[in-house]
Amino acid sequence: MTCTILVGGQWGDEGKGKCITYFCTQDKPEIIARAGVGPNAGHSVEFNGEKYGLRLTPSGFFNKEARLLIGAGVLVNPEVFEHELEYLSKYAVEGRTFMDANCAIITEKHTKQDKDSAYLSKKIGTTGSGCGPANADRINRTIDYAKDVPELEKYITDVPSEINKAIDEGKDVFIEGSQGFGLSLYYGTYPYVTSKDTCASTAAADVGVGPTKVDEVIVIFKSYITRVGEGPFPTEISPEEAEKMGIEEYGVVTGRKRRVGLFDKDFAKRSCMINGATQIALTCIDRLYPECAKVNKYEDLSQEARDYIEDIEESVGVPITIISTGPDLADTIDLRNEKLN
């Protein structure tokens, strides 16, 4: 039995979708639960050459045996939820995707407030998905919950009871966070942050799991850093430098071009400390070292790439157990047996 939480260690866009899909197809957990803020965060996943962009459905949906749950801490936009049920119909997500009765509901009023606010949309650089205004209404106790929406009745379950029962029965549970540590309302670069905490402890609370039941916390880092929207970025490089490195990325939800920076070891160390990381997953090593693309054995990485990885591991003090060398699931080096046993 293992209860695992996976969260982003930077400002989002670390490659959570790919890594979550890898873990959930490789380890086949019985429950995959979505934590995090809501549909303001997109996860990109690629499986057998098909690409998907998700905003609410757990990224491990490829595992057709898993039950897919959305925790009470997650804001739900019913239109996004229903779109994704249809969008992913070939994977039979209907009938195994459920949300907690206490998920708060985003309405058109919230998205309009988000987009119409010059402070949120321009100064802070929010996604316009309505999450901030919805969380404000939640705090003011004026928002509707999923249990108040008749159309959602058949998708409601008691998420904490399901997850804790599964853990007590010795089943595997995987909890996926969204966004990244640097966007935490508590520990991020305030005010250029999201509307709640994004750390592993909050991900556990989002789905109703107590800290004593969590076995592993995996923090994902990209081999370089990207950030969408405004806010401090100490290691940022110019667009021209990024272009020379062959790095050009766009946000899943907004389509905005991502700012690019070099890996920040001090930031990563703090991220691991506050998240309580037991493992690191490092993605996009192939973007820095193109010769490493699609490599799936550690010894086949270039010496330069291995030196880079080992320097991060030594500096941060947490084992790097997963290395992603490309977008497909096969483009993965899994060192868990060597590093954790």
Secondary structure, 3 states (H helix, E strand, C coil): CCEEEEEECCCCCCCHHHHHHHHHHHCCCCEEEECCCCCCCCEEEEECCEEEEECCCCHHHHCCCCEEEECCCCCECHHHHHHHHHHCHHHCCCCCEEEECCCEECCHHHHHHHHHCHHHHHHHCCCCCCHHHHHHHHHCCCCCEHHHCHHHHHHEECHHHHHHHHHHCCCCEEEECCCCHHHCCCCCCCCCCCCCCCCHHHHHHHHCCCHHHCCEEEEEEECCEEECCCCCCCCECCHHHHHHCCCCCECCCCCCECEEECCCHHHHHHHHHHHCCCEEEEECHHHHCHHHCCCCCHHHCCHHHHHHHHHHHHHHCCCEEEEECCCCCCCEEECHHHHHC
